[in-house]
Amino acid sequence: MVARLVIAAPSSGAGKTTVATGLMAAFAGRGLAVSPHKVGPDYIDPGYHALATGRPGRNLDAYMCGTGLIAPLFEHGARGCDLAVVEGVMGLYDGAADQGELASTAQVSKLLKAPVVLVVDASSQSRSVAALVHGFASWDPEVRIGGVILNKVATDRHEHLLREALGESGVPVLGVLRRAPAVATPSRHLGLVPVAERQAAAVEAVAAQAEQVRAGCDMEALLALARSAPDLRTEAWSPETAGRPGAGGAVLPARPAPRVAVAGGAAFTFSYAEHAELLTAAGAEVVAFDPLRDEALPEGTSGLVIGGGFPEMYGGELSANEPLRKAVAALAATGAPVAAECAGLLYLARSLDGSPMCGVLDADARMSERLTLGYRDAVAVNDSVLAPAGARMRGHEFHRTVIEPGAGELAAWGLRQPERRVEGFVQGGVHASYVHTHWAGAPEVAARFVERCAGGPVA
């Protein structure tokens, strides 16, 4: 059994990431093996979690992976650990739009049988905090709120008023944190700046968060609360068994491992740890490369995966790396499998904000004032290296860019909400789309992709 806590809040902006990351780092600093998790589709927070714990940050997304996989995925990530800290998403009870509690932090806490610590931004309230905490604690009797951490507390007098108000609530105060600029993490158009873009500063921020949590929280009480969680009694998810016949995928016959190059570096930071694990389990050799630094694809590349990130922040540098752009275009021209999501889609376009990109797709991309954000119910419109026509997957969009046209002659996905439309490109071996997917919920995607790569090196 893994001791575990869910860190939640009444709303976004209360300080969940600061508290969760600080707790992870503080407990890891005590010699505990800490497993970091994040509710929902967020890619950026897990980067800070990984920095705090030295382990991959893993997402628990009940919309994209299904409720039945939440506990098994948690057990997979937390195997061998002493403690798991799960950072929530948005407000405690907020989930997928028009889907009730689906994908909410509350639902995940129930699926994990984990106690919740509520982080409250106390900066503009005193006695009202008791009503707020009481409401959240009583809303769903299946959600166990085991304590509260008061954040952004101004003075000793302010703390006294808050503690006095909460004294009759039945919810213990497990921490009080003052305002601390040193723990702040800079943000921009899609949220926090990823770790990969500010490594040294991120290390300092995580260290400051750990120190703030150590000084302001009752670490022993938090650990005792985490250890009060009951046994989940579930089998851990495994990328190997997820790809076996009858489990949603297919095992390849013995043959040389095709080499799959996966884009990384500061421009392409959005990925789920399970994707590389599934590719490996399906028989691939996964090799990382950095489009900002490497002028060639890894030798012997048979397939290419380019995930999400911030190519708009590095458009000039990506464009200046002409040798790699030509190598990507040459690989795609052979019909080799190429899977591109969001940032990868932009990189394959003809241009991004006027800067030449790889030119694989006859389309141009640019920054936009509009944020496109939300879960997507997708149907494959055409056969591709990822899915046969008619296959259904759930995904997520998150970008402030547009690409014109929005779909190729052969589109990738048909989307059903918030409006019906087709989007993305299927072109030879290329599947390029704005929609992020989580392959743990559809392991056949990785098996199909690797099978298409298995004809031998083409680059």
ChimeraX attribute file (.defattr): number of C-alpha atoms within 10 A of each C-alpha:
attribute: neighborCount
match mode: 1-to-1
recipient: residues
	/A:1	16
	/A:2	21
	/A:3	23
	/A:4	29
	/A:5	27
	/A:6	31
	/A:7	30
	/A:8	33
	/A:9	28
	/A:10	20
	/A:11	17
	/A:12	16
	/A:13	13
	/A:14	22
	/A:15	20
	/A:16	28
	/A:17	25
	/A:18	25
	/A:19	25
	/A:20	31
	/A:21	30
	/A:22	26
	/A:23	28
	/A:24	31
	/A:25	29
	/A:26	25
	/A:27	24
	/A:28	19
	/A:29	15
	/A:30	8
	/A:31	9
	/A:32	16
	/A:33	20
	/A:34	29
	/A:35	31
	/A:36	32
	/A:37	26
	/A:38	26
	/A:39	28
	/A:40	24
	/A:41	25
	/A:42	20
	/A:43	20
	/A:44	21
	/A:45	24
	/A:46	27
	/A:47	21
	/A:48	31
	/A:49	31
	/A:50	21
	/A:51	21
	/A:52	29
	/A:53	22
	/A:54	16
	/A:55	17
	/A:56	19
	/A:57	24
	/A:58	30
	/A:59	27
	/A:60	27
	/A:61	24
	/A:62	25
	/A:63	24
	/A:64	25
	/A:65	22
	/A:66	15
	/A:67	17
	/A:68	11
	/A:69	21
	/A:70	25
	/A:71	23
	/A:72	20
	/A:73	24
	/A:74	25
	/A:75	24
	/A:76	17
	/A:77	24
	/A:78	25
	/A:79	16
	/A:80	13
	/A:81	15
	/A:82	18
	/A:83	23
	/A:84	26
	/A:85	24
	/A:86	30
	/A:87	30
	/A:88	29
	/A:89	25
	/A:90	20
	/A:91	19
	/A:92	26
	/A:93	23
	/A:94	21
	/A:95	22
	/A:96	16
	/A:97	12
	/A:98	7
	/A:99	11
	/A:100	12
	/A:101	17
	/A:102	20
	/A:103	27
	/A:104	24
	/A:105	32
	/A:106	28
	/A:107	23
	/A:108	26
	/A:109	27
	/A:110	15
	/A:111	17
	/A:112	23
	/A:113	21
	/A:114	29
	/A:115	24
	/A:116	29
	/A:117	28
	/A:118	28
	/A:119	29
	/A:120	24
	/A:121	22
	/A:122	23
	/A:123	15
	/A:124	10
	/A:125	13
	/A:126	18
	/A:127	15
	/A:128	14
	/A:129	21
	/A:130	20
	/A:131	13
	/A:132	13
	/A:133	22
	/A:134	17
	/A:135	12
	/A:136	17
	/A:137	21
	/A:138	12
	/A:139	10
	/A:140	12
	/A:141	9
	/A:142	13
	/A:143	23
	/A:144	18
	/A:145	25
	/A:146	22
	/A:147	22
	/A:148	22
	/A:149	27
	/A:150	26
	/A:151	23
	/A:152	19
	/A:153	22
	/A:154	14
	/A:155	11
	/A:156	10
	/A:157	9
	/A:158	16
	/A:159	19
	/A:160	12
	/A:161	16
	/A:162	22
	/A:163	19
	/A:164	14
	/A:165	16
	/A:166	23
	/A:167	13
	/A:168	11
	/A:169	15
	/A:170	13
	/A:171	18
	/A:172	17
	/A:173	20
	/A:174	20
	/A:175	22
	/A:176	23
	/A:177	21
	/A:178	17
	/A:179	14
	/A:180	13
	/A:181	9
	/A:182	13
	/A:183	20
	/A:184	17
	/A:185	18
	/A:186	11
	/A:187	10
	/A:188	7
	/A:189	10
	/A:190	14
	/A:191	12
	/A:192	15
	/A:193	17
	/A:194	24
	/A:195	22
	/A:196	17
	/A:197	13
	/A:198	12
	/A:199	14
	/A:200	10
	/A:201	12
	/A:202	23
	/A:203	15
	/A:204	13
	/A:205	21
	/A:206	26
	/A:207	21
	/A:208	21
	/A:209	27
	/A:210	26
	/A:211	16
	/A:212	23
	/A:213	26
	/A:214	18
	/A:215	13
	/A:216	17
	/A:217	19
	/A:218	15
	/A:219	17
	/A:220	10
	/A:221	15
	/A:222	19
	/A:223	15
	/A:224	12
	/A:225	19
	/A:226	23
	/A:227	18
	/A:228	16
	/A:229	17
	/A:230	15
	/A:231	12
	/A:232	16
	/A:233	10
	/A:234	13
	/A:235	13
	/A:236	17
	/A:237	18
	/A:238	18
	/A:239	20
	/A:240	18
	/A:241	17
	/A:242	23
	/A:243	25
	/A:244	18
	/A:245	11
	/A:246	9
	/A:247	13
	/A:248	16
	/A:249	20
	/A:250	20
	/A:251	18
	/A:252	18
	/A:253	9
	/A:254	7
	/A:255	10
	/A:256	12
	/A:257	20
	/A:258	24
	/A:259	27
	/A:260	28
	/A:261	24
	/A:262	23
	/A:263	25
	/A:264	22
	/A:265	16
	/A:266	22
	/A:267	26
	/A:268	23
	/A:269	23
	/A:270	25
	/A:271	24
	/A:272	21
	/A:273	16
	/A:274	21
	/A:275	19
	/A:276	22
	/A:277	17
	/A:278	25
	/A:279	25
	/A:280	21
	/A:281	22
	/A:282	29
	/A:283	24
	/A:284	27
	/A:285	18
	/A:286	19
	/A:287	17
	/A:288	16
	/A:289	16
	/A:290	19
	/A:291	26
	/A:292	22
	/A:293	13
	/A:294	12
	/A:295	16
	/A:296	18
	/A:297	23
	/A:298	16
	/A:299	12
	/A:300	14
	/A:301	22
	/A:302	26
	/A:303	30
	/A:304	26
	/A:305	22
	/A:306	25
	/A:307	26
	/A:308	26
	/A:309	24
	/A:310	20
	/A:311	24
	/A:312	20
	/A:313	11
	/A:314	14
	/A:315	21
	/A:316	17
	/A:317	15
	/A:318	24
	/A:319	22
	/A:320	15
	/A:321	18
	/A:322	16
	/A:323	14
	/A:324	21
	/A:325	23
	/A:326	17
	/A:327	16
	/A:328	22
	/A:329	16
	/A:330	16
	/A:331	21
	/A:332	24
	/A:333	14
	/A:334	12
	/A:335	15
	/A:336	24
	/A:337	26
	/A:338	29
	/A:339	23
	/A:340	26
	/A:341	24
	/A:342	25
	/A:343	26
	/A:344	24
	/A:345	27
	/A:346	32
	/A:347	32
	/A:348	28
	/A:349	22
	/A:350	18
	/A:351	22
	/A:352	26
	/A:353	15
	/A:354	13
	/A:355	17
	/A:356	20
	/A:357	27
	/A:358	25
	/A:359	18
	/A:360	21
	/A:361	23
	/A:362	13
	/A:363	20
	/A:364	23
	/A:365	24
	/A:366	16
	/A:367	13
	/A:368	12
	/A:369	9
	/A:370	10
	/A:371	14
	/A:372	14
	/A:373	12
	/A:374	16
	/A:375	20
	/A:376	23
	/A:377	18
	/A:378	24
	/A:379	20
	/A:380	21
	/A:381	23
	/A:382	19
	/A:383	16
	/A:384	25
	/A:385	25
	/A:386	24
	/A:387	22
	/A:388	15
	/A:389	14
	/A:390	14
	/A:391	14
	/A:392	17
	/A:393	21
	/A:394	21
	/A:395	21
	/A:396	21
	/A:397	19
	/A:398	18
	/A:399	21
	/A:400	16
	/A:401	20
	/A:402	19
	/A:403	20
	/A:404	12
	/A:405	15
	/A:406	17
	/A:407	19
	/A:408	18
	/A:409	10
	/A:410	18
	/A:411	22
	/A:412	30
	/A:413	29
	/A:414	20
	/A:415	22
	/A:416	13
	/A:417	12
	/A:418	11
	/A:419	8
	/A:420	8
	/A:421	13
	/A:422	20
	/A:423	22
	/A:424	26
	/A:425	28
	/A:426	27
	/A:427	22
	/A:428	16
	/A:429	22
	/A:430	27
	/A:431	25
	/A:432	31
	/A:433	24
	/A:434	29
	/A:435	26
	/A:436	23
	/A:437	25
	/A:438	23
	/A:439	22
	/A:440	26
	/A:441	20
	/A:442	21
	/A:443	25
	/A:444	24
	/A:445	27
	/A:446	28
	/A:447	28
	/A:448	22
	/A:449	25
	/A:450	29
	/A:451	20
	/A:452	20
	/A:453	26
	/A:454	21
	/A:455	14
	/A:456	17
	/A:457	16
	/A:458	18
	/A:459	19
